[in-house]
Amino acid sequence: MSKAARKIPGRAKPHHGHVPVMCDAVIDALVPTDQPLPANARFVDGTFGAGGYSRALLDRSPQIRVYAIDRDPEAIARGAEMLRAYEGRFRLLEGRFSEMEALLRDLDVHKLAGITLDIGVSSYQLETAARGFSFQLDGPLDMRMGGEGPSAADLVNGKSEEELADIIYHLGEDPRARKIARALVAARAETPITTTLQLAEIIAATVGHGPHGKKKIHPATRSFQALRIAVNDELGELSRVLCAAERLLAPEGRLAIVAFHSLEDRIVKAFLAERAGRLPAGSRHRPAVPDDHPAPSFYLPKKGAIKPTAQEISSNPRARSARLRVAVRTDAPAWKDAA
């Protein structure tokens, strides 16, 4: 990296021990150094967390205003210091990122220069035992990002064996889902499953390390992922926010999304490919794209996903599975089925 590159404002710095994943790449995608900022450069950080992306955007240029969204009340509380540090340029909004249109409408904000999303659970949530996200810490089996709705314990103790197996198989992509679900139903008949370690121990005793042992993945990893996604409706939220971003971004507005699991990344990849007009050609098995097909609402400045560097993975292991996808809004209308 050149000296000039190291001096670019907005380079990510760890803050209070939190290292935002692929932050430099995200900010470079949202605010390219070879392009002028629009006169009214308003950005949304849809997954505020510990504020890494928001802070880097604000530090990039004094012209930038950031509206940060998080459904986690604890994240909102942590953002108080940033509200003081960037007074007049930073707003913090509590809610789901899929609700960003309504949240911004209340502030009379309608067109954005950029939107960024970091899909998944935050380091703070994983490292707080009371939140119940981690099988490595003993705590209540909760996993709710916003504190509302059924918890993971409600699902584990209330869903049928078939429903649990479907959740673990489809959202955790674990081929051992039926065996795990059967064990959970048997265990809860003896005593309710209410803590993270209790759940993890039942799964480990049931399947051991199984087919994933060589990868050194804890046997409960995929089940915990599946329950978290189900509890927070993460795939539904992602599909809704992609459509909201399409409607909110101004022409040449930029979208940068970091995903950590194949489920989320496939949704992002498919949405952007479709909206960029990268549809499969017609064949005898698939009808051709009709002439009245909507004009592309995005174009993709780079083919495929951007991956973290070896240096970043070494310094921040959480980045290992991260994939960044970037798209730029065209001046075409948002697709009707995005409503």
FIDOLUM-417176 format. One record per atom (N, C-alpha, C): x, y, z; residue in one letter. Coordinates in steps of 0.05 Angstrom, whole numbers, plus 32768, in hexadecimal, padded with zeros to 4 digits. Layout:
<nodes>
XYZA...
</nodes>
This chain:
<nodes>
80117FE88000M800080008000M801280198000M800A802C7FF0S801A80447FEES801680578005S8029806A8009K8026807D801EK800D808E801AK800780948001A7FEF80A47FFBA7FD680958004A7FD5807B7FFFA7FBE806B8007A7FBA806B8025A7FD180698033R7FCF80688050R7FC58082805CR7FC78098804DK7FBE80B28058K7FA180B88051K7F9480A78042I7F7880AD803BI7F6880AE8054I7F5880C48059P7F4780C58070P7F3380AE8070P7F2B80A58087G7F1680918089G7F218075808AG7F3C8071808AR7F468056808DR7F3E804B80A8R7F36803280A9A7F2A802780C1A7F3E802580D8A7F34802D80EFK7F44802A8108K7F33801B811CK7F3E8008812AP7F2F7FFA813FP7F25800E8153P7F0C800B815CH7F01801E816FH7EF6800D8186H7F008012819EH7EF8800481B6H7EF97FE681B2H7F0E7FDC81A4G7F137FC081A0G7F047FB38189G7EF27FC2817CH7EE37FB68166H7EF07FBD814BH7EF37FA9813AV7F007FAD8120V7EEB7FA8810AV7EE17FBD80FCP7ECD7FB980E8P7ED97FA980D0P7ECA7F9580C7V7ED47F8380B2V7ED47F918097V7EEB7F8F8089M7EEE7F9A806EM7EE77FB7806CM7EED7FC68082C7EE37FE28083C7EF07FF3806DC7F0A7FF08068D7F1780018054D7F0A7FFB8038D7F067FE28032A7EFA7FDB8018A7EDD7FE58016A7ECE7FE4802CV7EB37FEE802CV7EB3800C8026V7EC4801B8035I7EC480388031I7ECE80408016I7EE28032800CD7EEB80387FF0D7ED680327FDCD7EC5801E7FE1A7EAF80187FCEA7E99802D7FCFA7E9480377FE7L7E7F804B7FEAL7E8780677FE2L7EA1806E7FE7V7EAB80897FE1V7EC580867FD2V7EC480807FB8P7EDC807C7FA8P7EED80967FA8P7F0680947FACT7F1880AB7FAET7F1B80BA7F93T7F1480AC7F7DD7F1880B87F63D7EFE80C47F58D7EE980C67F6AQ7ED080D27F62Q7EC880E77F76Q7EBC80FE7F6CP7EB381137F7FP7E9B810A7F8FP7E9981137FA7L7E82810E7FB8L7E6A811F7FADL7E5281147FAEP7E3B81247FA7P7E37813B7FBBP7E2981507FB3A7E2681687FC4A7E1981617FDFA7E06814F7FDFN7DF881477FF7N7DFE812A7FFDN7E1681248008A7E1F8109800BA7E1480FC8024A7DFD80F08021R7DF180E28038R7DF380C48034R7DFC80B78049F7E01809A8049F7DF1808D8060F7DEA8074805CV7DDE80648071V7DF1804D8078V7DF6804A8092D7E038032809CD7DED802280A9D7DE4800D809BG7DCC7FFF80A3G7DD07FEB80BAG7DEA7FE680C1T7DF07FD480D7T7E067FE180E8T7DFD7FF480F8F7E1080058107F7E237FF68119F7E187FE38129G7E2A7FD3813AG7E3B7FE3814DG7E557FE38149A7E677FF38159A7E6F800D814BA7E6480128134G7E68802B8126G7E80802D8114G7E8C8016810DG7EA5801680FDG7EA1802380E2G7E8D801B80D3Y7E89802680B8Y7E80804380BAY7E6E804980CDS7E65806580D0S7E7C807880D6S7E8D807080E8R7EA3808180F0R7EB6808580D8R7EBC806F80C9A7ECE807180B2A7EC28083809CA7EA880818098L7E9B80938084L7E9D80B0808DL7E9780B680A6L7E9880D180B0L7EB480DD80AFL7EC880CC80B4D7EE480D580B3D7EEE80D88097D7EE080CC8084R7EEA80CE8068R7EE780EA805DR7ED280F88064S7ECE81138059S7EBA8122806BS7EC0813C8071P7EAD814C8081P7E9381518072P7E91814B8058Q7E79814F8049Q7E648139804EQ7E6D8123805AI7E5C810B805CI7E4B810D8075I7E3281068072R7E1F81028088R7E1780E48089R7E1580D980A1V7E0F80BD80A3V7DF680B980B5V7DE480A880ABY7DCD809F80BBY7DD1808280C1Y7DD6807B80DAA7DDC806080E2A7DC3805380EFA7DBF803A80E8I7DA8802B80F1I7DB180128100I7DA3800B8116D7DA87FF28123D7D8F7FEA8133D7D887FD18132R7D717FC78141R7D787FC0815ER7D917FC18165D7D9B7FB98180D7D9C7FD28192D7D8B7FD481A7P7D8C7FEB81B8P7DA87FF081C5P7DB77FDA81C9E7DD27FDE81D5E7DE47FEC81C1E7DE27FE681A8A7DF27FF38194A7DEB80118192A7DD180178194I7DC880338194I7DD4804281ACI7DD4803581C3A7DE0804281DBA7DFD804781D8A7E0C803481CBR7E28803881C7R7E2F804E81B4R7E1C805581A3G7E21806A818FG7E1F8087819AG7E19808A81B4A7E1680A581BFA7E3080B681BCA7E4680A981BFE7E6080B881BDE7E6480C281A1E7E5C80B3818DM7E5F80BC8171M7E4C80D3816AM7E3580D38177L7E2280E98172L7E2F8103817BL7E3E81028191R7E4C811B819AR7E6481218188R7E73810D8181A7E8B81128171A7E85811C8155A7E6F81148149Y7E68811C812EY7E4E812B812DY7E4A813D8141E7E31814B8143E7E2A815A8129E7E1181568121G7E0881638108G7E0C815380EFG7E1D813F80F0R7E23812E80D9R7E1A811180DCR7E11810A80F4F7E0C80EE80FAF7DF280EB8108F7DE180D980FFR7DC880D2810CR7DC780B48111R7DBC80AC8128L7DBA80908130L7D9D80898133L7D9480758124L7D78806E8122L7D748051812BL7D62804D813EE7D5D80328148E7D4780258137E7D4D800E812CG7D397FFF811CG7D477FEA810BG7D377FDB80FCR7D427FC780EAR7D4B7FD580D1R7D607FCB80C4F7D6A7FD880ACF7D567FD68095F7D447FC28096S7D307FC08081S7D1C7FD78083S7D1C7FE5809AE7D0A7FFC809FE7D1680168098E7D2D8016808AM7D3C802F8086M7D2C80448077M7D1B803C8064E7D0B80508056E7CF980608069E7CEB8053807AA7CDA8060808DA7CEA807180A1A7D00806680ABL7D11807580BEL7D1B808E80B1L7D24808D8098L7D2F80A4808BL7D1A80B88082L7D0280AD807BR7CEC80BE8073R7CE580D28089R7CE680C980A1D7CE080DA80B8D7CF380F180BBD7D0B80EE80AFL7D20810380AFL7D2181128094L7D0E810C8083D7D0D81198068D7D2681138058D7D3080FA805BV7D4680F0804BV7D3C80DC8037V7D4180E1801DH7D3580D08009H7D4980C47FF5H7D5F80D17FEFK7D7280C67FDDK7D8E80C67FE9K7D9C80B07FE6L7DB580AC7FF4L7DCD80A87FE0L7DE480B07FE9A7DFD80AC7FDAA7E0880907FDEA7E0180837FF4G7E0B80687FF9G7DFE805B8011G7DFE80408010I7DF4802F8026I7E078019802AI7E0E80138043T7E1E7FFC804AT7E107FEB805FT7E157FD1805CL7E097FBD806EL7E1E7FA88075L7E207FA1808ED7E317F8B8098D7E1E7F7680A2D7E1A7F618092I7E047F4D8099I7E0F7F3980ADI7E007F3680C3G7E087F2280D6G7E087F2D80F3G7E137F1D8105V7E147F258121V7E2D7F358127V7E2B7F488139S7E427F59813FS7E547F4C8154S7E6D7F568155S7E807F4C8169S7E757F508186S7E697F67818BY7E5E7F6D81A5Y7E487F5981ADY7E377F52819AQ7E227F3F81A0Q7E2E7F2381A6Q7E427F1B8196L7E4E7F01819BL7E5D7F0081B5L7E697F1681BDE7E7A7F1681D5E7E6A7F1C81EFE7E507F2181EDT7E407F268205T7E2F7F0E820BT7E367F008221A7E297EE68227A7E0B7EE9822AA7E037F008236A7DE67F03823BA7DD57F058222A7DE27F0A820BR7DD37F0C81F2R7DCD7EF081E6R7DDC7EDC81EEG7DD67EC181E6G7DDC7EBA81CAG7DF07EC781BDF7DF77EC181A2F7E0C7EAC819FF7E1D7EA981B3S7E357E9981B1S7E337E7F81C1S7E3C7E6981B4F7E3D7E4F81C2F7E567E4D81D4F7E677E6181D2Q7E807E6181E2Q7E7C7E6F81FDQ7E667E7C8201L7E607E8B821AL7E457E818225L7E447E7D823FD7E2B7E73824BD7E197E8B8250D7E017E8A8245G7DEE7E9F8249G7DD27E968241G7DBE7EA78245P7DA37EA0823DP7DA17E9C821EP7D927E898216L7D8F7E8281F9L7D7C7E9681ECL7D877EAE81E6D7D777EC481DCD7D7A7EC881BED7D907ED681B6M7D977EDB819AM7D877EF1818CM7D767EFF819AR7D667F14818ER7D777F2D818BR7D7A7F378173M7D8A7F50816FM7D7C7F68817AM7D627F698178G7D537F808182G7D447F7C819BG7D447F6481A6G7D377F5F81C0G7D197F5981BDG7D0E7F5A81A4E7CF27F5581A1E7CED7F3A8194E7CD57F2F8198G7CCD7F16818BG7CD87EFE8199G7CD27EE6818EP7CDA7ECD819AP7CF97ECA819BP7D037EBF81B0S7D207EBA81B3S7D287E9F81A7S7D427E9A81A7A7D4B7E80819EA7D417E6A81B0A7D3E7E6F81CAA7D337E5B81DDA7D167E5581D6A7D077E6981CED7CEC7E6581C6D7CEA7E5281AED7CFC7E56819AL7CFC7E448183L7D057E28818AL7D1B7E258199V7D257E0B81A0V7D117DFB81B1V7D027E0881C2N7CF07DFA81D4N7CD37DF981C9N7CCD7E0981B4G7CB27E0A81ABG7CAD7DFF818FG7CC17DFD817EK7CBE7DF38163K7CBD7DD58163K7CAF7DCA814FS7CAF7DAD814CS7CCA7DA38142S7CCE7D898144E7CE77D7D813BE7CEB7D83811DE7CD67D81810DE7CD97D8780F0E7CE07DA480EBE7CD37DB680FAE7CD97DD380F7E7CF67DD980FFE7CFF7DCE8115L7D1B7DD2811DL7D2E7DC78109L7D297DB080FEA7D3A7DA480EAA7D3C7DB680D1A7D257DC180C9D7D257DD280B2D7D357DEC80B6D7D327DF780CEI7D427E0F80D5I7D607E0980D4I7D687DF480E1I7D857DEE80E2I7D907DE680C7I7D807DD780B7Y7D897DCF809DY7D8A7DE68089Y7D757DF68087H7D737E0B8073H7D837E24807BH7D837E2B8094L7D917E44809DL7DAD7E3F80A8L7DB27E2680B0G7DCC7E1F80BAG7DDC7E0E80A7G7DCE7E048092E7DDA7DF3807EE7DE97DDB808AE7DDD7DD0809FD7DE97DB980ADD7DDB7D9F80A5D7DE97D8D8099P7DDD7D748090P7DD47D6280A7P7DDC7D6980BFR7DD57D5980D7R7DBC7D6480E5R7DAD7D7580D7A7D977D8480E3A7D827D7280F0A7D7B7D5D80E3R7D657D4C80EER7D6E7D3E8108R7D877D358108K7D927D288120K7D937D3C8137K7D9B7D558131I7D9D7D6A8146I7D817D718150I7D6E7D74813EA7D527D7B8146A7D467D658157A7D4B7D4C8150R7D417D368160R7D4C7D37817DR7D667D3D817FA7D737D3E8199A7D687D5581AAA7D637D6C819CL7D587D8381ABL7D3D7D7E81B6L7D2C7D7181A6V7D117D6B81AFV7D127D5781C7V7D247D4381C5A7D277D3081DBA7D317D3E81F5A7D447D4F81F1A7D507D5D8209A7D3C7D708216A7D2D7D7E8206R7D1A7D928212R7D037D848220R7CFE7D6A8219A7CE97D5B8227A7CF17D568244A7D0B7D568249E7D157D528264E7D177D6C8274E7D217D818266T7D237D9B8272T7D267DB0825CT7D197DC8825FP7D1B7DDC824AP7D387DE48244P7D3D7DEA822BI7D587DF28223I7D597E118224I7D677E1C8237T7D657E39823CT7D807E48823AT7D967E3A8238T7DB07E488237T7DC07E3F821FT7DD47E508218T7DE47E4A8201T7DF57E318204T7E027E2E821BL7E137E17821FL7E037DFE8220L7DEB7DFF822BQ7DD97DE8822CQ7DD37DDE8210Q7DCC7DF181FEL7DC77DEA81E2L7DDF7DDF81D4L7DF67DED81D8A7E0F7DE481CBA7E177DC881D4A7E147DC281EDE7E1C7DA881F8E7E0A7D9281EDE7DF07D9881EAI7DDE7D8481DEI7DE67D7D81C2I7DEC7D9281B2I7DF37D8E8196I7E0E7D7F8194I7E227D8781A5A7E3C7D7A81A4A7E3A7D5D81ACA7E297D5781C0A7E267D3B81C9A7E177D2A81B4A7E087D3781A3T7DF87D29818FT7E087D238176T7E177D36816CV7E247D338152V7E437D348153V7E4E7D3B816AG7E6B7D3F816BG7E747D538157G7E8B7D4F814BH7E957D618136H7E8D7D58811AH7E847D408117G7E787D3680FEG7E887D3E80E6G7E7A7D4380D0P7E887D4980B6P7E977D6380B6P7E927D7480CAH7EA07D8E80CAH7EB97D8E80DCH7EBF7D7780E8G7ED57D7780FBG7EEF7D8080F0G7EF57D7980D7K7F0E7D8180CBK7F117D9F80C9K7EFB7DAC80C7K7EFC7DCA80C5K7EFD7DD780E0K7EFD7DC780F5K7EFE7DD18111K7EE77DE48117K7ED07DDE810CI7EB77DED8111I7EA97DE08129I7EA27DEF813DH7E937DE48153H7E797DD88149H7E717DC18153P7E597DB48148P7E3F7DC4814BP7E3F7DD8815DA7E277DE88160A7E277E01814FA7E3C7E068140T7E3F7E1F8131T7E277E24811ET7E217E10810ER7E0C7E1380FAR7DF07E158106R7DEB7E07811CS7DD17E098129S7DCD7E258135S7DE27E2F8142F7DE17E4A814DF7DDC7E5F8137F7DEA7E5C8121Q7DE67E6E810BQ7DC97E6D8101Q7DBF7E5580FEA7DA37E5180F4A7D8F7E5E8107A7D927E598121L7D7F7E648134L7D807E838134L7D987E8E8133R7D9B7EAB8132R7D8D7EB7811AR7D927EAB8103I7D857EB580EAI7D677EB380ECI7D5D7E9D80F7A7D407E9A80F9A7D347EAD810DA7D407EB08124V7D367EC38139V7D347EDF812FV7D487EE8811FN7D497F048116N7D3F7F0880F9N7D347EF380EDD7D2A7EF480D1D7D3F7F0180BFD7D587EF880C1E7D6E7F0680B4E7D6C7F058096E7D637EEF808BL7D627EED806DL7D4B7EFE8062L7D357EFE8071G7D1F7F108069G7D277F2D806AG7D347F348080E7D3E7F508083E7D517F58806DE7D627F458065L7D757F4C8050L7D677F508035L7D547F3F802ES7D467F428015S7D377F5D8015S7D2B7F64802BR7D1C7F7E802DR7D2E7F96802BR7D467F958038V7D577FAC8037V7D647FB0801CV7D687F9B800DL7D737F9E7FF2L7D607FAE7FE1L7D467FA87FE3C7D327FB67FD4C7D307FD37FDDC7D327FD77FF8A7D317FF38002A7D4980037FF8A7D617FF67FF7A7D7880047FEDA7D75800C7FD0A7D697FFB7FC0E7D6480017FA4E7D53801A7FA1E7D3F801D7FB3R7D2D80347FB1R7D3A804E7FBCR7D4C804B7FD0L7D5780627FDEL7D70806E7FD0L7D80805E7FC2L7D9880687FB7L7D93807B7F9FL7DA180917F9FA7DA080A47F88A7DB080987F71A7DAC80A17F58P7DBD80987F42P7DDA809C7F49P7DEA80877F44E7E0780867F4CE7E0B80817F6AE7DF5807E7F79G7DF880767F95G7E03805A7F97G7E1280557FACR7E21803C7FADR7E18802B7FC5R7E1780117FC0L7E0F7FFD7FD4L7E267FEA7FDAL7E2D7FE77FF3A7E437FD57FFBA7E3A7FC38011A7E3A7FA9800CI7E2F7F95801FI7E447F808025I7E497F7C803FV7E5B7F678049V7E4A7F518055V7E4D7F398049A7E3F7F218053A7E547F0D805DA7E4C7EFC8070F7E5E7EE9807CF7E577ECC8077F7E3E7EC7806FH7E357EAC806BH7E2A7EA9804EH7E2C7E918044S7E247E8D8028S7E067E938024S7DF57E8F8038L7DD97E958035L7DD47EB2802EL7DE07EC4803EE7DDD7EE08039E7DEA7EE98020E7E027EDF801BD7E117EE78003D7E027EDF7FEAD7DF67EC77FEAR7DE77EBF7FD2R7DCF7ED17FCCR7DC27EDA7FE1I7DAB7EED7FDEI7DB57F077FD1I7DCB7F127FDCV7DD67F2B7FD2V7DDF7F287FB5V7DEE7F127FB0K7DF87F0D7F95K7DE17F0B7F81K7DCD7EFC7F87A7DB67EF87F75A7DA77F127F70A7DA27F217F85F7D947F3A7F82F7DA37F4D7F70F7DBD7F517F75L7DCD7F647F65L7DD07F5B7F49L7DD37F417F44A7DD57F377F29A7DBC7F3C7F19A7DA57F377F26E7D8C7F3C7F19E7D887F5A7F13E7D8C7F6A7F27R7D877F877F24R7D9C7F947F10R7DB27F877F0DA7DC67F917EF9A7DC27F867EDDA7DAC7F767EDAG7DA67F6C7EC0G7DB67F547EB8G7DC47F487ECBR7DD47F307EC4R7DC37F177EC7R7DB07F157EB4L7D9E7EFF7EB5L7DA67EE97EA1L7DA07ED07EA7P7DA87EBB7E95P7D9A7EBD7E7AP7DA87EB57E65A7D9C7EB67E4AA7D877EA17E48A7D747EA57E35G7D5F7E917E31G7D697E787E25G7D5C7E627E2AS7D637E487E1ES7D497E377E1CS7D4C7E1F7E13R7D347E0E7E10R7D297E067E2CR7D3A7E0A7E41H7D317E047E5CH7D287E1D7E6BH7D2F7E347E61R7D2A7E4D7E6FR7D217E627E5BR7D0A7E6F7E5FP7D017E837E4CP7D137E9B7E4BP7D147EA87E34A7D257EC07E31A7D1A7ED77E42A7D2C7EEA7E49V7D237F017E58V7D117F127E47V7CF97F197E50P7CE77F297E40P7CF17F447E39P7CE77F4F7E22D7CF17F697E19D7CEA7F807E2CD7CD47F7C7E3BD7CCB7F917E4ED7CD87F8E7E6AD7CED7F7E7E6BH7CFB7F7A7E85H7D057F957E8FH7D037F9B7EAAP7D0B7FB57EB4P7D297FBB7EAEP7D2F7FD47EAAA7D4A7FDD7EA6A7D5B7FD87EBFA7D747FD17EBCP7D857FCC7ED4P7D857FE47EE7P7D807FDF7F01S7D807FF47F15S7D9B7FF67F23S7DAD7FE37F1EF7DC97FE57F28F7DDC7FDD7F12F7DF57FE67F15Y7E0B7FDA7F06Y7E207FD27F1AY7E307FBE7F12L7E437FB27F24L7E5F7FBA7F1CL7E6D7FCB7F2CP7E877FD57F24P7E9D7FBF7F25P7E977FA97F33K7EAA7F937F34K7E9B7F797F33K7EA57F667F22K7E997F4C7F20K7EA07F3B7F39K7E8C7F307F45G7E927F1F7F5CG7E957F2E7F76G7E9B7F1F7F8BA7E9E7F2B7FA6A7EBB7F337FABA7EBE7F477FBCI7ED97F4F7FC6I7EDE7F407FDFI7EF57F337FE1K7EFC7F237FF9K7F107F32800AK7F117F2B8024P7F257F388036P7F417F30802FP7F547F418034T7F707F3B802FT7F7A7F278045T7F907F1A803EA7F9C7F088052A7FA47F17806BA7FAE7F308067Q7FB67F40807EQ7F9E7F468091Q7F877F4C8085E7F707F528096E7F667F3980A4E7F667F228096I7F5E7F0980A3I7F707F0380BAI7F8A7F0880B7S7F9D7F0280CCS7F987F1480E5S7F917F2D80E0S7F8D7F4080F7S7F717F3F8101S7F5E7F3580F1N7F427F3580F9N7F357F1B80EEN7F377F0580FDP7F2D7EEB80F3P7F107EEB80EBP7F007EFD80F6R7EE37EFF80EFR7EE07F0580D1R7EF47F1180C5A7EF27F1880A8A7EF57F018096A7EFD7EEA80A0R7F047ED3808FR7EEF7ECC807BR7ED57ECC8083S7EC07EC38070S7EB17EDB8064S7EBB7EF38068A7EAD7F0B805EA7EAF7F0D803FA7E997F168033R7E987F1C8017R7E8A7F368013R7E977F498005L7E8D7F638000L7E837F657FE3L7E6A7F6D7FDFR7E5F7F717FC4R7E567F8E7FC2R7E5C7F9A7FABV7E587FB67FA6V7E477FBA7F8DV7E357FCD7F8FA7E247FD47F77A7E1F7FF27F77A7E1B7FFC7F5FV7E1680197F5BV7DFB801D7F4EV7DEB802F7F59R7DD080337F4FR7DD080417F34R7DBF80387F22T7DBB80467F08T7DA4805A7F0CT7D9D80687EF6D7D87807A7EF8D7D6C806D7EF0D7D6C80537EEDA7D5380457EE6A7D4180437EFFA7D2780417EFBP7D15803E7F12P7D1A80247F21P7D1480257F3AA7D15800C7F4AA7D017FF87F3EA7D077FDF7F3FW7CF67FCA7F33W7CDC7FC97F43W7CC67FC47F35K7CAC7FC47F42K7CA97FAE7F57K7CB67F977F53D7CB37F827F67D7CC47F877F7FD7CD27F9E7F81A7CE17FA67F99A7CCF7FB37FADA7CB67FB97FA6A7CA47FC77FB9A7C9B7FB57FD0A
</nodes>
